Amino acid sequence: MSALFVVVPLALVVSAAAVWAFCWSVSRGQMDDLQTPALRMLDEDAEDQGK
Amino acid sequence: MPLGESSSPSAQGVRSASRGAAGSVGLVEPPGANVHGSLAVGCTHCGAPVPPVRFAAHQAEQFCCAGCDTVYHVLQGSGLSEYYAYRERLGEPSRPVLVAQDTNFAEFDAASYQQLYCRTAADGRCATSFLLEGVHCAACVWLVERVGRLEPAVIEARLDIAQARVDVTFDPTRAKLSGVARALARLGYTPRPFRAREAQAARQRELRGLLLRMGVAGACAGNVMLMAFALYSGEFGFEEAGTMDHATRRFFELGSLVVSLPSLWAGGLFFRGAWGALRTRSPHMDLPIAIGILGAFSWGTYGALTGLGHLYFDSITALVFLLLVGRYIQRRHQMAFSEAAELVHAVLPSTALRVDLDGSEREVSRDEIAPGIRVLVRPGMLIPVDGVIMSGTSHLDKSLLSGESRPVPVTEGDLVEAGAVNQEQTLVVEATAHGTQARVAKLMHEVERALSTKTPLTGQADRIAGVFTLCVLGLALLVGALWWSRGPEHAVEQALSVLIVACPCALGMATPLSLSAAVRKAARVRQLIFAPEALERLGRPCELVFDKTGTLTWGQLRVLGYDGEPSILGAVKAIEYQARHPVARALWDFISERGVADSCQPVLDVAEIRCQGLRGTYAGQALVVGSEGLARTVTEPAQLEAFLHARPAGASPVFVVVDGRAVGRFWVGDELRADASASLVALKAQGHRLHLLSGDHPDTVRDVAHTLAQRASDPELFESARGGVSPEEKLAWIQTLAQSSHAARPLRFVVMVGDGINDAGALAAADVGVAVDGAAEASRLSAQVFLPVPGVSEIWTLTRGARRTLLTVRRGILFSLVYNVLGIGAAAWGVLGPLGAAILMPLSSLTVVTNAFKSRTFDRSEESPS
């Protein structure tokens, strides 16, 4: 069971990093518009096909 | 003068910009099409039927209107024609173009505008935002973001489709802002100034803050739940693994304490809400939540530190997370309300053309206009100030300003009001009041006041929550007291179980989730609901107050019927071609749509008789086309009487007299929308009480009410029908009605349905304001619901959707109450431990979520009343 004492804090550090990344992206406004980027993605695709 | 296709009598200039979607009325579904039919040819750009008058034989491309024609050729010419292939691939429906192509957007170049709405970066780039009309699909995103191909000065354009807002960065040295706006308009999307920057920024900050808390709470909940799993499985001791050793258990206990700490920060807003509820002594859902969280957390901390008792951290973190999800969804759907003091800008142009005595013209800000200053008002422009006409004769369109359906003739010496649209000739107006003191500006201040003092009525969940909160707190104390005999620890534990399982998590989510799911579904059928609470009110029987002009009718003069010799129509077309009066346009459109060719003989000596009609010589005969008054001067009244039967509601006759002989009669009026009576009957059947409140002439209003009642074969269709009501009276009338109907039992909400500036006050004062297609911007801003699709049946669809939403909300509340009652009972009995509570809580939330998203609320597939 002693492995847990290392692995669990490590996992927490990893998830803290994920939370930090999330906070960073929110404060940079990446989550402000959740609708248009999905459509825009379609559109890049369409352009590539056209070429 | 083939302006008719763009349907509004003055497609050019400010009116179309200020009325925007009004132009679309005729384009989406030409009102004339119902009457005269149209060819079964689809528009190359938008697929709408092409009216006969626009049908061009021997051409591959056909267009339903000038707008589509222009956009199509702009796209072809700028290498953006892939748009069509792309749109087809996506299977997106298309819409006709709603743009006045010849607006020049000069007001965007004013220094005062740029100062307010543009940001200039250090490298000289200029950034601004517009609201775009008509964006609806992925193909629109594609097209709008390629506006740079039309206007190379545009460096970047990013569209936010949910808010229909485009953020543009451009190089001000290469093009003016008006050029950028024109490029967007040429693509078929009318740009409007984006005027809610402050409110928008505040909303963005709030949403980002909520999202941050939600993310943190979610991460905590997930991690704590993993540790709780370890603890629970250790506690039960699976046979092969044996029980958890002491050190590991302590590690997980203390670990989950540490990890759940950020959750307390995330849930901080519930503590603030609870504190507010305590201070104002109004029990609020935040109160049991806060007590539950704090109580369970301190008890859990005690348990974790001493190693005795239960932890509850998994329940608390999950609770905070789920509640924040509900809060976030709820807030996301509340649109940023327009800032106060912005409405005036939506009604009046911010600049005016000042003329000095030496005849020089220059553009000045409207605020600078003082009494005595003269301004020039070109045809199609809004009158910027209250004043007196110094020179010029014209007709003013006041339909949006006062609800009058007929253009008002004005000449030198007449008083004019700011906000009316000049239709024919250039006028010189001398201001009698300061630019900021115009009557309509004062009215808008009234509207703003009505909007800001509007007390939000408490939603259903909040009201239940008040009672619920007190019950839960009482019950928790009671349970604690009952178990006291088994020792204080046991008592606290059971009381906390009650609090946690009773935390009205599902109750808190039932309303916002159902409402926001309904708002999304409504948006899919093109009904835009800016304030989700409006649905809760619309779902009950309401007092529905309708405006007439533009709401029950089309809001434009049209020919409703012709009786007489068809052979004279060619001559009438020729004579009307020479006049700019709106009636003349209506006649010309009507005759053209019937495919009548111009007469081969010219009409000579055409003279306009003011406010009466036209006179001319056709094939050697005296031709008179005009009102009854004019016709009486040239022919026998008996001849006219023969034509005066079966008068449509609110219509007046226009006679054709040839050499003293009446040969034909048109009915000209503001036509009732085709689905009006059927929809009103259906609305009444839903339990609503109907009222008619109009600024138009009382006779016309009575006429329309009578016709509608007759068609509905219900003489008491309307509870009341009033005409000649000024905008201020409308507001006061709504307020009085609201007062009496709020006092009545059962309580009824007042819903105002309107489109004009004169309705803005009433829309703001009503419990729910519904702006319909063609609504003036000020009305749209003061309403909570906007229905861009024409038709009175839209209101029926809206109330039916609201009714279903209310049912969904009630079902959700019922589910969560049942869960809570069962859970509380079990916890009070001591059957339900912390584990059971932890399982039961998300389960009840899941039921509520499924309920909210699965229910069919807004749906167009079913039949409508007409």
Interface residues (C-beta under 8 A of the other chain):
Chain A: M1 L4 F5 V8 A11 L12 S15 A18 V19 F22 C23 V26 S27 G29 M31 D32 D33 L34 Q35 T36 L39 R40 L42 D43 A46 G50
Chain B: E82 A85 Y86 R89 L90 C137 A138 V141 W142 E145 R158 L159 D160 I161 A162 Q163 Q204 L207 R208 L211 L212 G215 V216 A219 G222 N223 M227 D245 A247 T248 F251 G255 V259
